[in-house]
Amino acid sequence: MRWSAGWYGGTGHDRQPAGGRAVPGLEATWTAGWPTARVRAVGEGAAVLAVVGECGADDHQLQDALAVVRAGKWRALTRWPGSYLVIARSGQTLAVIGDLAGQHPVHYRTDVAGTWWSTAASALAALDGAPVDVTALAAHLAFGQPDALASRSLFRTVRRVPGGHLLLIGPDGATVERYEPAAYAPVELRQAAPVVRAALAEAVAARGDGRPVSADLAGLDSTTLACLAAQRGRVAAVTFADERLRDDDLAFAQRTAAAVPHLAHHTVPGDPGTVYYAGLDNLGHLPVTDGPNVYAVTASIKRTVLDTVAEKTPAPGVHFTGAAGDAVLSAPSSYLADLLRERQHRRAWQHASVHARLRHTSTIAVLGRARPASRTDLPGASRQTAADLRRPARDWMPQAQRPTAWTPLLASADWMTSDVRHSLADAVEQAADEVTDAPARLADWSDRQDLARLGADTVGWRALALADHSIELAAPYLDNEVIRACLTVPADQRGAPWQYKPLLDAAFTGTGVLPEFVLARTTKGGFNALAYAGLRDHARVLEDLLGSSSRLVALGLVTEAPIKAALARAAGGQPTAQGALHLVVTAEVWLRQLAFAPTRWWEEVKPRVAAA
């Protein structure tokens, strides 16, 4: 696993990351598992700057940025293409800055001697064996929103830096400060389109350093990246085409590859084993991650795709994925609550009418779902969620039929014991009381939460690609500058229901990057068939995993009866809480890995006095 860590204190540290390498110019700062080329540092006098990951700044730009470090203009250090961690020191002040999508998260813990920080919460927990924070894990399962409990991590005594914030450490201790606004000043879609196009092109170019390039070629988002990469050279483009999917991804991929030079297309056929939940009877083949990861469930599918990539490229290279394209290029209909809140009633009705036709329901019903969320803010919604948690569990219904909410309770919240639900309610209320800078719009909050969740999941996918094939996964839609360029466009413009991905269309129409028939596409593939096939084929494994020996059951995070009912519905081909099942399975896998495959995070060193 790749991670970074550091110590800031007046006394010596007695350990360092196992197999870690010191970052040049920074006292008591290390990286572990990162290639040398992905760790760069410059320094001059009392100013030092290091970037870890895929950073598009060249050496001259890093050197020039030392003036920015001295001035403490931390956000400017996050504006280069790529996805990376920033570690900057100016005199006695140290800033550790993660990315907006949580691919480089920052955690910390302090005591009287000083502060440890790390991109891996598990590593900080391992310093003294800190246990899992059951309430924080309950929040992960109940909401799927990383910032729902603000600074609580999945381990007791370990704090997390929420999205858009940085860790600032000095002689007086550690503080967390916001560097990214909670909401962006709105920019019209047509005005933002060329900025989005440039940000994506730069994101792809930042990974173009001579490594072999491959890319998913499926939906509109991945196709855009594949075509951008093909402008720079040969791309091995792969399409997972299981006949059970019954979509048109393969047809569009073949047509695109025929029209775009340098796209060498390869079809990846599915087989009976390429379904969700395959392989969970042997967790040893999954890489250990810092938190529950959804790709534990889809590993067999991802491995099959990467096998083809490895066969068709001369050496391990970089593989582009369209992950998070939906999150930045479009928007869920929850933005209707914002239109109602802002009294844009005519616009809300127009949008709701189209959403209603697409869902075969009424405009009144669509607006009715949005109205409760329009009448509250994040703290108020959190307090209402806490009240709901103190009530008896609800009967299951599809999430899409429930009212829109700032912190929507997933079905997994109804599978917890009442004690856990009450503890979670207390934590949610406490978080609500501490909110000081919440966005006014629901879309601004939910967009950031979706990206943080997707970023954390992509870290797990990357770990899988590296462990099995030494392939570097690239997800440009999760880059800081791409996120900024896209999210300045209001959600009601990105998610306008009468056009599919209008922002992408405006960004690339007439540029020659994408064939026009690709931009005219209105369909999107889905994996529901493989999810239900996996639930059916591996029902017994899942029953064992979540049965009497389950760690989640032991902690009160799930109870057996509703799990059995959900699995029974799935095995019978009936609708079920797929998303909730997905979450609890990945959490159970992670807890078992913590117990049975502990990672050696640290090695002892001779204590010495560290510079503050």
VEXKOL-686708 format. One line per 2 residues: their letters; for each residue x, y, z negated of C-alpha. Coordinates in nm, 3 decimals. Last residue first. Layout:
% VEXKOL-686708
a> X Y Z  ... $
//
This chain:
% VEXKOL-686708
aa> 1.048 2.133 -1.526  1.378 1.959 -1.467 $
av> 1.376 1.602 -1.594  1.592 1.482 -1.883 $
rp> 1.680 1.119 -1.838  1.519 0.789 -1.918 $
kv> 1.686 0.487 -1.758  1.451 0.348 -1.500 $
ee> 1.160 0.105 -1.523  0.975 -0.009 -1.214 $
ww> 0.619 0.081 -1.129  0.320 -0.026 -0.920 $
rt> 0.338 -0.402 -0.932  -0.008 -0.477 -0.794 $
pa> -0.247 -0.703 -0.979  -0.396 -0.979 -0.765 $
fa> -0.636 -1.165 -0.994  -0.801 -0.895 -1.206 $
lq> -0.768 -0.591 -0.981  -0.856 -0.807 -0.681 $
rl> -1.166 -0.929 -0.859  -1.276 -0.572 -0.930 $
wv> -1.220 -0.477 -0.566  -1.421 -0.770 -0.430 $
ea> -1.707 -0.688 -0.668  -1.705 -0.325 -0.554 $
tv> -1.708 -0.433 -0.189  -2.006 -0.660 -0.251 $
vl> -2.190 -0.390 -0.446  -2.153 -0.133 -0.171 $
hl> -2.255 -0.357 0.117  -2.556 -0.479 -0.074 $
ag> -2.662 -0.117 -0.126  -2.622 -0.035 0.241 $
qa> -2.814 -0.342 0.353  -3.113 -0.285 0.127 $
tp> -3.339 -0.537 0.297  -3.557 -0.580 0.603 $
qg> -3.662 -0.944 0.655  -3.457 -1.201 0.848 $
ga> -3.523 -1.476 0.595  -3.160 -1.472 0.479 $
ar> -3.190 -1.097 0.432  -3.500 -1.127 0.216 $
al> -3.330 -1.394 0.006  -3.023 -1.177 -0.036 $
aa> -3.235 -0.888 -0.163  -3.425 -1.114 -0.404 $
ki> -3.106 -1.269 -0.536  -2.958 -0.924 -0.594 $
pa> -3.279 -0.811 -0.765  -3.261 -1.106 -1.010 $
et> -2.887 -1.104 -1.082  -2.841 -0.769 -1.251 $
vl> -2.587 -0.518 -1.125  -2.359 -0.264 -1.290 $
gl> -2.410 -0.425 -1.631  -2.037 -0.475 -1.677 $
av> -2.062 -0.856 -1.678  -2.288 -0.840 -1.372 $
lr> -2.033 -0.631 -1.188  -1.763 -0.879 -1.283 $
ss> -1.965 -1.157 -1.124  -1.932 -1.502 -1.274 $
sg> -2.311 -1.543 -1.314  -2.383 -1.453 -0.955 $
ll> -2.260 -1.174 -0.729  -1.974 -1.366 -0.566 $
de> -2.156 -1.698 -0.590  -2.469 -1.558 -0.423 $
lv> -2.249 -1.388 -0.164  -2.074 -1.714 -0.080 $
ra> -2.412 -1.888 -0.051  -2.556 -1.621 0.176 $
hd> -2.262 -1.635 0.414  -2.441 -1.722 0.738 $
rl> -2.757 -1.521 0.659  -2.593 -1.205 0.527 $
ga> -2.336 -1.230 0.805  -2.601 -1.262 1.075 $
ya> -2.784 -0.967 0.917  -2.474 -0.750 0.936 $
la> -2.389 -0.875 1.285  -2.732 -0.775 1.414 $
nf> -2.716 -0.440 1.237  -2.389 -0.347 1.410 $
gg> -2.499 -0.045 1.612  -2.438 0.106 1.953 $
kt> -2.540 0.457 2.049  -2.748 0.586 2.337 $
tr> -2.791 0.936 2.480  -2.512 0.942 2.740 $
al> -2.490 1.257 2.953  -2.141 1.333 2.825 $
vf> -2.025 0.993 2.945  -2.189 1.042 3.285 $
ep> -1.997 1.370 3.319  -1.663 1.192 3.302 $
lv> -1.459 1.319 3.008  -1.145 1.533 3.023 $
gt> -1.247 1.715 3.341  -1.320 2.035 3.148 $
gt> -1.667 2.100 3.290  -1.853 1.980 2.983 $
fa> -1.605 1.913 2.703  -1.681 2.138 2.406 $
ad> -2.046 2.203 2.488  -2.118 1.831 2.512 $
ll> -1.928 1.762 2.192  -2.133 2.023 2.009 $
pk> -2.462 1.900 2.159  -2.411 1.547 2.019 $
yq> -2.736 1.402 2.161  -2.984 1.673 2.258 $
wp> -3.345 1.734 2.150  -3.278 1.651 1.785 $
ag> -3.057 1.952 1.700  -2.799 1.796 1.467 $
rq> -2.502 2.019 1.546  -2.727 2.326 1.571 $
da> -2.933 2.254 1.256  -2.610 2.163 1.077 $
pv> -2.459 2.508 1.127  -2.136 2.517 1.331 $
tl> -1.849 2.601 1.094  -1.849 2.229 1.024 $
ca> -1.694 2.139 1.359  -1.386 2.362 1.360 $
ri> -1.317 2.303 0.992  -1.343 1.925 1.021 $
ve> -1.118 1.924 1.328  -0.866 2.141 1.147 $
nd> -0.854 1.918 0.840  -0.824 1.589 1.030 $
ly> -1.106 1.338 0.971  -1.226 1.348 1.332 $
pa> -0.869 1.256 1.425  -0.890 0.900 1.283 $
al> -0.554 0.740 1.364  -0.472 0.384 1.253 $
ei> -0.106 0.284 1.253  -0.050 -0.076 1.365 $
sh> 0.184 -0.295 1.159  -0.037 -0.590 1.265 $
da> -0.185 -0.758 0.958  -0.084 -0.532 0.669 $
la> -0.082 -0.211 0.872  -0.423 -0.261 1.031 $
la> -0.580 -0.371 0.701  -0.430 -0.076 0.513 $
rw> -0.564 0.158 0.781  -0.913 0.011 0.737 $
gv> -0.884 0.072 0.364  -0.773 0.433 0.414 $
td> -1.068 0.469 0.651  -1.301 0.397 0.360 $
ag> -1.161 0.686 0.158  -1.202 0.918 0.456 $
lr> -1.557 0.802 0.519  -1.657 0.875 0.159 $
al> -1.490 1.216 0.161  -1.651 1.295 0.497 $
dq> -1.999 1.200 0.377  -1.953 1.408 0.063 $
rd> -1.843 1.713 0.261  -2.142 1.691 0.496 $
sw> -2.379 1.631 0.201  -2.279 1.952 0.024 $
da> -2.286 2.179 0.329  -2.611 2.020 0.448 $
lr> -2.782 2.084 0.112  -2.718 2.456 0.147 $
ap> -2.630 2.688 -0.140  -2.286 2.536 -0.186 $
ad> -2.186 2.458 -0.547  -1.930 2.687 -0.707 $
tv> -1.971 2.664 -1.085  -2.095 2.312 -1.162 $
ed> -2.015 2.216 -1.522  -2.373 2.168 -1.644 $
aa> -2.449 1.947 -1.345  -2.148 1.727 -1.424 $
qe> -2.278 1.682 -1.780  -2.621 1.591 -1.648 $
va> -2.470 1.334 -1.412  -2.266 1.184 -1.695 $
da> -2.570 1.151 -1.921  -2.771 0.988 -1.639 $
ls> -2.484 0.745 -1.576  -2.490 0.639 -1.940 $
hr> -2.869 0.594 -1.916  -2.841 0.384 -1.599 $
vd> -2.568 0.171 -1.758  -2.786 0.101 -2.061 $
st> -3.091 0.033 -1.842  -2.905 -0.240 -1.657 $
mw> -2.821 -0.173 -1.294  -3.007 -0.305 -0.988 $
da> -3.213 0.011 -0.939  -2.901 0.220 -0.880 $
sa> -2.805 -0.028 -0.605  -3.118 0.081 -0.415 $
ll> -2.952 0.416 -0.352  -3.030 0.727 -0.552 $
pt> -3.003 1.037 -0.338  -2.783 1.315 -0.476 $
wa> -2.898 1.623 -0.286  -3.226 1.455 -0.197 $
tp> -3.452 1.388 0.101  -3.764 1.205 -0.008 $
rq> -3.765 0.827 0.041  -3.868 0.665 0.368 $
aq> -3.519 0.666 0.520  -3.388 0.484 0.212 $
pm> -3.600 0.181 0.298  -3.823 0.077 0.006 $
wd> -3.736 -0.115 -0.307  -3.949 -0.099 -0.619 $
ra> -3.813 0.157 -0.862  -3.612 0.097 -1.178 $
pr> -3.768 0.224 -1.501  -3.707 0.591 -1.591 $
rl> -3.383 0.725 -1.735  -3.221 0.723 -1.393 $
da> -3.500 0.943 -1.257  -3.429 1.203 -1.526 $
at> -3.061 1.205 -1.430  -3.158 1.252 -1.066 $
qr> -3.371 1.550 -1.168  -3.072 1.696 -1.350 $
sa> -2.860 1.644 -1.040  -3.120 1.818 -0.824 $
gp> -3.115 2.120 -1.053  -2.735 2.137 -1.046 $
ld> -2.730 2.097 -0.665  -3.008 2.347 -0.589 $
tr> -3.386 2.311 -0.590  -3.700 2.378 -0.386 $
sa> -3.568 2.272 -0.045  -3.490 1.923 -0.178 $
pr> -3.858 1.867 -0.255  -3.965 1.985 0.097 $
ar> -3.756 1.751 0.315  -3.970 1.437 0.289 $
gl> -4.287 1.641 0.340  -4.135 1.803 0.646 $
va> -4.101 1.463 0.811  -4.450 1.354 0.701 $
it> -4.608 1.675 0.827  -4.437 1.630 1.164 $
st> -4.594 1.286 1.193  -4.430 0.948 1.254 $
hr> -4.289 0.753 1.545  -3.930 0.818 1.439 $
lr> -3.823 0.999 1.758  -4.154 1.180 1.775 $
ah> -4.118 1.294 1.413  -3.764 1.422 1.469 $
vs> -3.896 1.626 1.761  -4.174 1.779 1.550 $
ah> -3.937 1.835 1.257  -3.711 2.053 1.472 $
qw> -3.994 2.278 1.589  -4.152 2.291 1.242 $
ar> -3.820 2.386 1.077  -3.762 2.656 1.340 $
rh> -4.107 2.803 1.274  -4.060 2.784 0.895 $
qr> -3.721 2.950 0.873  -3.802 3.032 0.512 $
er> -3.439 2.990 0.401  -3.539 2.699 0.176 $
ll> -3.740 2.546 0.460  -3.445 2.564 0.697 $
da> -3.223 2.417 0.427  -3.458 2.125 0.368 $
ly> -3.460 2.059 0.743  -3.084 2.004 0.712 $
ss> -3.177 1.660 0.576  -3.228 1.556 0.939 $
pa> -2.878 1.411 0.950  -2.603 1.609 1.124 $
sl> -2.398 1.587 1.445  -2.037 1.635 1.550 $
va> -1.874 1.624 1.207  -2.034 1.320 1.042 $
dg> -2.104 1.134 1.367  -1.738 1.149 1.463 $
aa> -1.642 1.011 1.123  -1.459 0.709 1.271 $
gt> -1.386 0.753 1.643  -1.079 0.533 1.623 $
fh> -0.736 0.581 1.774  -0.469 0.310 1.742 $
vg> -0.103 0.403 1.698  0.176 0.162 1.782 $
pa> 0.303 -0.185 1.708  0.499 -0.304 2.011 $
pt> 0.444 -0.388 2.378  0.065 -0.333 2.367 $
ke> -0.196 -0.578 2.500  -0.159 -0.865 2.254 $
av> -0.144 -0.636 1.948  -0.455 -0.450 2.065 $
td> -0.636 -0.781 2.114  -0.551 -0.893 1.762 $
lv> -0.658 -0.548 1.639  -1.010 -0.602 1.772 $
tr> -1.037 -0.947 1.611  -0.898 -0.811 1.284 $
ki> -1.160 -0.537 1.276  -1.442 -0.787 1.323 $
sa> -1.311 -1.026 1.056  -1.251 -0.736 0.815 $
tv> -1.612 -0.616 0.822  -1.690 -0.670 0.451 $
ay> -1.348 -0.572 0.316  -1.385 -0.275 0.548 $
vn> -1.628 -0.116 0.304  -1.359 -0.039 0.048 $
pg> -1.383 -0.041 -0.329  -1.094 0.162 -0.472 $
dt> -0.715 0.191 -0.455  -0.687 -0.086 -0.198 $
vp> -0.549 -0.439 -0.214  -0.509 -0.595 0.129 $
lh> -0.750 -0.879 0.211  -0.626 -1.231 0.286 $
gl> -0.618 -1.327 -0.081  -0.993 -1.270 -0.112 $
nd> -1.076 -1.622 0.001  -1.452 -1.695 -0.011 $
lg> -1.501 -1.346 0.126  -1.384 -1.460 0.468 $
ay> -1.687 -1.345 0.668  -1.904 -1.083 0.495 $
yv> -2.009 -0.912 0.821  -1.982 -1.111 1.141 $
tg> -1.703 -1.216 1.373  -1.701 -1.586 1.283 $
pd> -1.961 -1.699 1.537  -1.763 -1.532 1.818 $
gp> -1.726 -1.179 1.948  -1.571 -1.081 2.278 $
vt> -1.303 -0.812 2.283  -1.301 -0.653 2.630 $
hh> -0.984 -0.484 2.750  -0.958 -0.159 2.946 $
al> -0.638 0.002 3.068  -0.714 0.375 3.059 $
hp> -0.430 0.551 3.244  -0.658 0.722 3.497 $
va> -1.023 0.780 3.401  -1.305 0.667 3.633 $
aa> -1.271 0.288 3.619  -1.207 0.301 3.243 $
tr> -1.523 0.506 3.199  -1.739 0.259 3.393 $
qa> -1.604 -0.032 3.193  -1.660 0.152 2.865 $
fa> -2.014 0.258 2.961  -2.114 -0.100 3.040 $
ld> -1.941 -0.230 2.727  -2.113 0.015 2.493 $
dd> -2.458 -0.060 2.638  -2.609 -0.234 2.335 $
rl> -2.741 -0.586 2.270  -2.522 -0.641 1.964 $
re> -2.562 -1.020 1.969  -2.356 -1.039 2.289 $
da> -2.046 -0.931 2.095  -1.864 -0.664 2.291 $
ft> -1.585 -0.504 2.089  -1.437 -0.260 2.336 $
va> -1.063 -0.198 2.367  -0.864 0.074 2.544 $
av> -0.489 0.021 2.589  -0.387 0.378 2.665 $
rg> -0.120 0.482 2.915  -0.010 0.845 2.914 $
rq> -0.081 1.197 2.788  -0.417 1.258 2.954 $
aa> -0.510 0.905 2.843  -0.503 1.024 2.479 $
lc> -0.778 1.277 2.549  -0.981 1.007 2.728 $
al> -0.945 0.764 2.437  -1.039 1.037 2.189 $
tt> -1.357 1.125 2.378  -1.446 0.756 2.419 $
sd> -1.420 0.711 2.042  -1.681 0.981 1.981 $
lg> -1.916 0.889 2.268  -1.944 0.527 2.165 $
al> -1.727 0.233 2.268  -1.367 0.263 2.380 $
da> -1.151 0.206 2.071  -0.801 0.328 2.130 $
sv> -0.447 0.212 2.193  -0.120 0.403 2.216 $
pr> 0.233 0.265 2.219  0.462 0.493 2.014 $
gd> 0.640 0.774 2.197  0.554 1.056 1.960 $
gr> 0.192 1.123 2.053  0.027 1.136 1.709 $
aa> 0.015 1.517 1.697  -0.116 1.515 2.055 $
va> -0.441 1.350 1.942  -0.500 1.610 1.672 $
ea> -0.400 1.890 1.909  -0.661 1.778 2.164 $
la> -0.923 1.747 1.890  -0.850 2.096 1.757 $
ar> -0.852 2.246 2.108  -1.191 2.094 2.192 $
vv> -1.338 2.205 1.860  -1.210 2.560 1.913 $
pa> -1.356 2.558 2.265  -1.699 2.459 2.122 $
aq> -1.709 2.707 1.831  -1.846 2.998 2.034 $
rl> -2.106 2.782 2.204  -2.214 2.635 1.869 $
ev> -2.256 2.968 1.695  -2.029 3.019 1.395 $
pa> -2.151 3.010 1.034  -1.923 3.128 0.752 $
ya> -1.805 2.806 0.594  -1.932 2.651 0.273 $
ap> -1.760 2.542 -0.050  -1.456 2.740 0.060 $
ey> -1.130 2.544 0.066  -0.845 2.610 -0.179 $
re> -1.029 2.540 -0.505  -0.810 2.515 -0.813 $
vt> -0.731 2.230 -1.051  -0.502 2.306 -1.344 $
ag> -0.201 2.129 -1.493  0.010 2.249 -1.785 $
dp> 0.158 2.574 -1.916  0.502 2.513 -1.763 $
gi> 0.341 2.468 -1.422  0.122 2.227 -1.228 $
ll> -0.134 2.320 -0.962  -0.353 2.038 -0.825 $
lh> -0.556 2.131 -0.520  -0.928 2.154 -0.441 $
gg> -1.131 2.105 -0.122  -1.250 1.762 -0.233 $
pv> -1.233 1.696 -0.605  -0.895 1.635 -0.777 $
rr> -0.928 1.310 -0.969  -0.861 1.252 -1.337 $
vt> -0.715 0.936 -1.488  -0.788 0.883 -1.859 $
rf> -1.046 0.613 -1.777  -1.025 0.471 -1.427 $
ls> -1.264 0.510 -1.129  -1.191 0.882 -1.126 $
rs> -1.389 1.155 -1.301  -1.312 1.505 -1.168 $
al> -1.649 1.594 -1.012  -1.906 1.330 -1.113 $
ad> -2.093 1.345 -0.780  -1.771 1.432 -0.597 $
pq> -1.724 1.093 -0.429  -2.088 1.063 -0.313 $
gf> -2.193 0.699 -0.257  -2.482 0.768 -0.492 $
al> -2.562 0.466 -0.711  -2.258 0.249 -0.641 $
ha> -1.995 0.519 -0.678  -2.185 0.663 -0.975 $
al> -2.180 0.320 -1.141  -1.805 0.305 -1.081 $
at> -1.773 0.637 -1.263  -1.984 0.500 -1.550 $
vd> -1.777 0.182 -1.574  -1.446 0.369 -1.593 $
vp> -1.204 0.088 -1.510  -0.944 0.026 -1.777 $
ag> -0.622 0.218 -1.850  -0.334 -0.030 -1.859 $
dl> -0.070 0.214 -1.980  0.105 0.332 -1.664 $
aa> -0.122 0.102 -1.461  -0.401 0.360 -1.466 $
la> -0.170 0.604 -1.289  -0.098 0.346 -1.020 $
sa> -0.466 0.261 -0.979  -0.547 0.629 -0.921 $
at> -0.325 0.620 -0.613  -0.236 0.955 -0.450 $
sw> -0.034 1.027 -0.761  0.023 1.280 -1.037 $
wt> 0.195 1.241 -1.374  0.186 1.541 -1.603 $
ga> 0.393 1.642 -1.905  0.514 1.542 -2.251 $
vd> 0.201 1.637 -2.445  -0.016 1.429 -2.215 $
tr> -0.152 1.465 -1.863  -0.309 1.245 -1.600 $
yh> -0.339 1.306 -1.228  -0.514 1.206 -0.908 $
vp> -0.478 1.345 -0.555  -0.643 1.196 -0.248 $
hq> -0.464 1.164 0.087  -0.731 1.013 0.312 $
ga> -0.977 1.214 0.105  -1.142 1.400 0.391 $
ld> -1.030 1.755 0.312  -0.664 1.663 0.274 $
gi> -0.464 1.651 -0.048  -0.262 1.936 -0.195 $
va> -0.004 1.903 -0.471  0.124 2.242 -0.586 $
lt> 0.425 2.275 -0.819  0.505 2.602 -0.998 $
qg> 0.839 2.647 -1.176  1.003 2.825 -0.885 $
sr> 0.786 2.766 -0.581  0.727 2.398 -0.521 $
ai> 0.511 2.244 -0.249  0.381 1.891 -0.201 $
vl> 0.140 1.860 0.092  -0.034 1.534 0.188 $
ys> -0.112 1.464 0.553  -0.367 1.423 0.830 $
gp> -0.286 1.575 1.168  -0.280 1.923 1.315 $
wr> -0.140 2.203 1.096  -0.374 2.417 0.882 $
tl> -0.315 2.263 0.536  -0.013 2.477 0.443 $
ar> -0.218 2.793 0.500  -0.445 2.681 0.216 $
wk> -0.159 2.718 -0.035  -0.087 3.086 0.000 $
ga> 0.140 3.081 -0.305  0.359 3.361 -0.169 $
rv> 0.676 3.154 -0.214  0.509 2.863 -0.037 $
va> 0.404 3.085 0.253  0.765 3.204 0.289 $
la> 0.866 2.836 0.295  0.632 2.799 0.594 $
dq> 0.906 2.915 0.832  1.103 2.599 0.756 $
lq> 0.799 2.380 0.817  0.729 2.556 1.145 $
hd> 1.091 2.513 1.252  1.082 2.141 1.171 $
da> 0.771 2.079 1.380  0.420 2.086 1.235 $
gc> 0.188 1.811 1.360  0.175 1.624 1.030 $
eg> 0.088 1.252 1.023  0.173 1.150 0.668 $
vv> 0.372 1.312 0.387  0.460 1.681 0.400 $
al> 0.725 1.837 0.178  0.793 2.204 0.098 $
va> 1.059 2.343 -0.136  1.109 2.699 -0.261 $
ag> 1.356 2.781 -0.542  1.645 2.834 -0.303 $
eg> 1.562 2.709 0.043  1.393 2.379 0.107 $
va> 1.259 2.150 0.375  1.095 1.809 0.345 $
rv> 0.968 1.541 0.580  0.809 1.206 0.502 $
ra> 0.643 1.038 0.801  0.971 0.964 0.978 $
tp> 1.097 0.776 0.671  0.809 0.530 0.695 $
wg> 0.573 0.542 0.395  0.548 0.235 0.170 $
at> 0.621 0.424 -0.151  0.681 0.798 -0.176 $
wt> 0.857 0.971 -0.460  0.881 1.294 -0.661 $
ae> 1.093 1.327 -0.975  1.271 1.646 -0.862 $
lg> 1.181 1.765 -0.515  1.465 1.850 -0.275 $
pv> 1.450 1.525 -0.082  1.151 1.302 -0.167 $
ar> 1.281 1.005 -0.366  1.204 0.663 -0.227 $
gg> 0.981 0.411 -0.399  1.039 0.037 -0.416 $
ap> 0.845 0.023 -0.740  0.727 0.376 -0.813 $
qr> 0.929 0.541 -1.091  0.974 0.480 -1.461 $
dh> 1.122 0.623 -1.781  1.057 0.989 -1.716 $
gt> 1.270 1.236 -1.903  1.130 1.520 -2.107 $
gg> 1.018 1.868 -2.002  0.756 1.750 -1.763 $
yw> 0.638 1.715 -1.407  0.628 1.364 -1.264 $
ga> 0.547 1.259 -0.911  0.364 1.009 -0.697 $
sw> 0.303 0.903 -0.338  0.122 0.605 -0.194 $
rm> 0.123 0.350 0.083  0.000 0.000 0.000 $
//
